[in-house]
Amino acid sequence: MARYEINYLDGTADTVTTEGVEYDTEAGDYTFFTEGKVVALAPVINVRSVIRHEVAVIG
């Protein structure tokens, strides 16, 4: 798992913890997924950056 920090052009930000992210050229968005299921979408036109932060697994 990784934590993704999504920074938007309007100065706001979101954080999503997922297995991965893909850029969908047809939809024009970043698709965040866990266990093959979509958990978040971020439209590319509004995104300034997506930063990946590793999440430590304890146990």
C-alpha positions in Angstrom: 0.0 0.0 0.0 1.0 3.6 -0.6 -0.4 6.9 0.4 -0.9 9.3 -2.5 -1.0 13.1 -2.0 -3.1 14.7 -4.7 -2.5 18.5 -5.1 -5.0 20.4 -7.1 -4.6 23.6 -9.1 -6.9 25.5 -6.8 -4.5 24.9 -3.9 -6.5 22.1 -2.2 -5.1 18.6 -1.5 -6.4 15.1 -0.8 -4.7 12.0 0.5 -5.7 8.5 -0.6 -4.2 5.2 0.6 -4.4 2.6 -2.1 -2.5 -0.2 -3.8 -1.8 1.8 -6.9 -2.8 4.5 -9.4 -3.1 4.5 -13.2 -3.6 7.3 -15.7 -6.7 6.6 -17.8 -6.1 8.4 -21.2 -9.7 7.8 -22.4 -11.3 9.2 -19.2 -8.6 11.8 -18.6 -8.2 11.0 -15.0 -6.0 9.3 -12.5 -7.7 6.1 -11.2 -6.7 4.9 -7.7 -7.4 1.3 -7.0 -7.3 -1.3 -4.2 -7.9 -5.1 -4.8 -8.9 -4.2 -8.4 -11.6 -1.8 -7.3 -11.7 1.9 -8.0 -11.5 3.9 -4.8 -10.9 7.4 -6.1 -10.7 9.4 -9.3 -8.8 12.7 -9.9 -9.5 14.6 -13.2 -6.2 15.4 -14.8 -7.3 18.8 -15.9 -7.5 19.9 -12.2 -4.4 18.0 -10.8 -1.1 19.8 -10.2 0.8 16.8 -8.8 0.4 13.3 -7.4 3.1 12.3 -4.9 3.5 8.8 -3.6 4.5 8.2 0.0 5.3 4.6 1.1 3.2 3.3 4.0 5.1 1.1 6.5 3.6 -2.3 7.3 3.9 -3.2 10.9 3.4 -6.8 12.1 
